[in-house]
C-alpha cells in the first residue's frame, strides 16, 4: 500500500489554473487602480486649470465612482480572463473533491 500524495505548499506554477488566476487578478487589480489614479489626476488637473482648489479625497471619491463603470468597459478582456481562471480553479477543486470522495468510499480511480 502506498502513502497518498501530499499536496505541496509551494506557490502555484504560472501555467497552473491557480497561477494564471493569481497573475490575471493581480494585473486586473493594478489596471483598475491605475485607472483610478489617472482619473484622479485628470480631475485635479482640470480643477487646477479652472483655478479651483479641489480636495484630494473628494477627487479620489469621484475617481472611484467614474472608474468603476469605465473599468468594466475598458478592461473587459482582463475581466473575462479572470472569470475563466476562476472557473478553471473551481473545476479543479470539484474534480479533486470528487476524487477524494471516491477514494474515501474505497473506489479505485
PADO-824334 format. One record per residue: residue in three letters; x, y, z of N, C-alpha, C, O in turn. Coordinates in steps of 0.1 Angstrom, whole numbers, padded with zeros to 4 digits, always signed. Layout:
N
AlaXYZXYZXYZXYZ ...
% end
This chain:
109
Unk+0008-0012+0000+0000+0000+0000+0009+0012+0000+0018+0013+0008 Unk+0006+0022-0009+0014+0034-0010+0008+0045-0002-0005+0045-0001 Unk+0016+0054+0003+0011+0065+0010+0005+0075+0000+0010+0077-0011 Unk-0006+0081+0004-0013+0091-0005-0003+0103-0007+0004+0107+0002 Unk-0004+0109-0019+0004+0120-0021-0001+0132-0014-0013+0135-0013 Unk+0008+0140-0008+0005+0152+0000+0007+0164-0009+0017+0165-0017 Unk-0003+0173-0009-0001+0185-0017+0011+0193-0012+0013+0194+0000 Unk+0018+0199-0022+0029+0207-0018+0025+0221-0014+0014+0226-0019 Unk+0032+0227-0005+0029+0240-0001+0036+0251-0009+0036+0263-0005 Unk+0042+0247-0020+0049+0257-0028+0039+0266-0035+0028+0262-0037 Unk+0043+0278-0040+0034+0287-0047+0030+0280-0060+0038+0272-0066 Unk+0018+0283-0065+0013+0277-0077+0022+0281-0089+0027+0293-0090 Unk+0024+0272-0099+0031+0275-0111+0023+0284-0120+0011+0284-0119 Unk+0030+0292-0128+0024+0302-0136+0014+0295-0146+0005+0302-0151 Unk+0017+0283-0150+0009+0276-0160-0003+0270-0154-0012+0266-0161 Unk-0003+0268-0141-0015+0261-0134-0027+0271-0134-0025+0283-0134 Unk-0039+0266-0132-0050+0275-0131-0049+0285-0120-0053+0296-0121 Unk-0044+0280-0108-0042+0289-0097-0032+0300-0100-0033+0312-0096 Unk-0021+0296-0107-0011+0306-0110-0016+0316-0120-0013+0328-0119 Unk-0023+0311-0130-0029+0321-0140-0039+0330-0133-0039+0342-0136 Unk-0047+0325-0124-0057+0333-0117-0050+0344-0109-0054+0355-0109 Unk-0039+0340-0102-0032+0350-0094-0026+0361-0103-0027+0373-0100 Unk-0020+0357-0114-0014+0366-0123-0024+0376-0129-0023+0388-0129 Unk-0035+0370-0135-0045+0378-0141-0053+0387-0131-0056+0398-0135 Unk-0055+0382-0119-0062+0390-0109-0053+0402-0105-0058+0413-0103 Unk-0040+0399-0103-0031+0410-0100-0030+0421-0111-0031+0433-0108 Unk-0030+0416-0123-0029+0425-0135-0042+0433-0135-0042+0446-0138 Unk-0054+0427-0133-0067+0434-0134-0068+0444-0122-0073+0455-0124 Unk-0063+0441-0111-0063+0450-0099-0054+0462-0102-0058+0473-0099 Unk-0042+0459-0107-0033+0470-0109-0039+0480-0120-0037+0492-0120 Unk-0045+0474-0130-0051+0482-0141-0062+0491-0136-0063+0502-0139 Unk-0070+0485-0127-0081+0493-0121-0076+0504-0112-0081+0515-0112 Unk-0066+0501-0104-0060+0511-0095-0053+0522-0104-0054+0534-0100 Unk-0047+0518-0114-0041+0528-0123-0051+0537-0130-0049+0549-0131 Unk-0063+0531-0133-0073+0539-0139-0079+0549-0129-0081+0561-0132 Unk-0080+0545-0116-0084+0555-0106-0074+0566-0104-0078+0578-0103 Unk-0061+0562-0105-0050+0573-0104-0051+0582-0115-0050+0595-0114 Unk-0053+0577-0127-0054+0586-0139-0066+0595-0139-0065+0607-0141 Unk-0078+0590-0135-0090+0598-0134-0088+0608-0123-0092+0620-0125 Unk-0082+0605-0112-0079+0614-0101-0070+0626-0106-0073+0637-0104 Unk-0060+0622-0113-0051+0632-0119-0058+0641-0129-0056+0653-0129 Unk-0067+0636-0137-0074+0644-0146-0084+0654-0139-0084+0665-0142 Unk-0090+0649-0129-0099+0657-0121-0091+0669-0114-0096+0680-0115 Unk-0080+0665-0108-0072+0676-0102-0066+0685-0112-0065+0697-0109 Unk-0062+0680-0124-0056+0688-0134-0067+0698-0140-0064+0710-0142 Unk-0079+0693-0142-0089+0702-0147-0093+0713-0137-0095+0724-0140 Unk-0093+0709-0124-0096+0718-0113-0085+0729-0113-0088+0741-0111 Unk-0073+0725-0115-0062+0735-0114-0062+0744-0126-0059+0756-0125 Unk-0066+0739-0138-0067+0747-0150-0078+0758-0148-0077+0769-0153 Unk-0089+0754-0142-0100+0763-0140-0097+0772-0129-0104+0783-0128 Unk-0088+0769-0120-0084+0778-0109-0092+0775-0096-0093+0783-0087 Unk-0097+0763-0095-0105+0758-0084-0096+0749-0075-0090+0740-0081 Unk-0096+0751-0062-0089+0742-0054-0098+0730-0050-0109+0732-0044 Unk-0094+0718-0054-0102+0706-0052-0095+0697-0042-0084+0693-0045 Unk-0102+0693-0031-0095+0684-0022-0092+0670-0028-0100+0665-0036 Unk-0081+0664-0024-0076+0652-0030-0086+0641-0027-0089+0632-0035 Unk-0091+0640-0014-0100+0629-0011-0113+0630-0019-0119+0619-0022 Unk-0118+0642-0022-0130+0643-0030-0127+0639-0044-0136+0632-0050 Unk-0116+0642-0049-0112+0638-0063-0111+0623-0063-0115+0617-0073 Unk-0105+0616-0053-0104+0602-0052-0118+0595-0052-0120+0585-0059 Unk-0127+0601-0045-0141+0595-0044-0147+0596-0058-0153+0587-0063 Unk-0146+0608-0064-0152+0610-0077-0145+0600-0087-0152+0594-0096 Unk-0132+0599-0086-0125+0590-0095-0129+0575-0093-0131+0568-0103 Unk-0132+0571-0081-0137+0557-0079-0151+0555-0085-0153+0545-0091 Unk-0159+0565-0084-0173+0564-0090-0172+0564-0105-0179+0556-0111 Unk-0163+0572-0111-0162+0572-0125-0154+0559-0130-0158+0554-0141 Unk-0144+0555-0123-0135+0544-0128-0142+0531-0127-0139+0522-0135 Unk-0152+0529-0118-0158+0516-0117-0165+0512-0130-0162+0501-0136 Unk-0175+0519-0135-0181+0515-0148-0172+0516-0160-0173+0508-0169 Unk-0162+0525-0159-0153+0527-0170-0144+0515-0171-0140+0510-0182 Unk-0140+0509-0160-0131+0497-0160-0139+0485-0165-0132+0476-0171 Unk-0152+0484-0163-0159+0473-0168-0159+0473-0184-0159+0462-0190 Unk-0158+0485-0190-0158+0486-0204-0143+0485-0209-0141+0477-0218 Unk-0134+0492-0203-0120+0492-0208-0113+0479-0206-0105+0475-0214 Unk-0116+0472-0195-0108+0460-0191-0117+0448-0192-0115+0438-0184 Unk-0126+0447-0202-0135+0436-0204-0127+0423-0206-0131+0413-0201 Unk-0117+0423-0215-0109+0411-0217-0102+0406-0205-0102+0394-0203 Unk-0096+0415-0197-0090+0411-0185-0100+0404-0175-0097+0394-0169 Unk-0112+0410-0174-0122+0405-0165-0127+0392-0170-0129+0383-0162 Unk-0128+0390-0183-0132+0376-0188-0121+0366-0185-0124+0355-0181 Unk-0108+0370-0186-0097+0360-0183-0098+0356-0168-0097+0344-0165 Unk-0100+0366-0160-0102+0363-0145-0113+0354-0143-0112+0344-0135 Unk-0125+0356-0149-0136+0348-0148-0133+0333-0153-0138+0324-0146 Unk-0127+0332-0164-0123+0319-0169-0113+0312-0160-0114+0300-0157 Unk-0104+0319-0154-0094+0313-0145-0102+0308-0132-0098+0298-0127 Unk-0111+0316-0127-0119+0312-0115-0126+0299-0118-0127+0290-0110 Unk-0132+0299-0130-0140+0286-0134-0131+0274-0135-0134+0263-0131 Unk-0118+0276-0140-0109+0265-0141-0105+0260-0127-0104+0248-0124 Unk-0102+0270-0118-0098+0266-0104-0110+0259-0097-0107+0249-0090 Unk-0122+0264-0099-0134+0257-0093-0135+0243-0099-0138+0234-0091 Unk-0133+0241-0112-0134+0228-0118-0123+0219-0112-0126+0207-0110 Unk-0111+0224-0111-0100+0215-0105-0104+0211-0090-0102+0200-0087 Unk-0109+0221-0083-0113+0217-0069-0125+0207-0069-0125+0198-0061 Unk-0134+0209-0078-0146+0200-0079-0141+0185-0082-0145+0176-0076 Unk-0131+0185-0092-0126+0171-0096-0118+0165-0084-0119+0153-0081 Unk-0110+0173-0077-0102+0168-0066-0111+0164-0055-0108+0154-0048 Unk-0122+0171-0052-0131+0167-0042-0138+0154-0045-0140+0145-0037 Unk-0142+0153-0058-0149+0140-0062-0139+0129-0061-0143+0118-0058 Unk-0127+0131-0065-0116+0120-0064-0114+0116-0049-0113+0104-0046 Unk-0114+0126-0040-0112+0123-0026-0124+0115-0021-0122+0105-0014 Unk-0136+0119-0025-0148+0112-0020-0148+0097-0026-0152+0088-0018 Unk-0143+0096-0038-0143+0082-0044-0132+0074-0036-0135+0062-0033 Unk-0121+0080-0033-0111+0072-0025-0116+0069-0011-0113+0058-0006 Unk-0123+0078-0005-0128+0075+0008-0139+0064+0008-0140+0057+0018 Unk-0146+0063-0003-0156+0052-0004-0149+0039-0008-0155+0028-0008 Unk-0136+0039-0011-0128+0027-0014-0128+0024-0029-0124+0013-0033 Unk-0133+0033-0037-0133+0031-0052-0118+0034-0057-0111+0042-0052 Unk-0115+0026-0067-0102+0028-0073-0103+0038-0085-0112+0037-0093 Unk-0094+0048-0085-0095+0058-0096-0085+0057-0105-0084+0065-0115 
% end
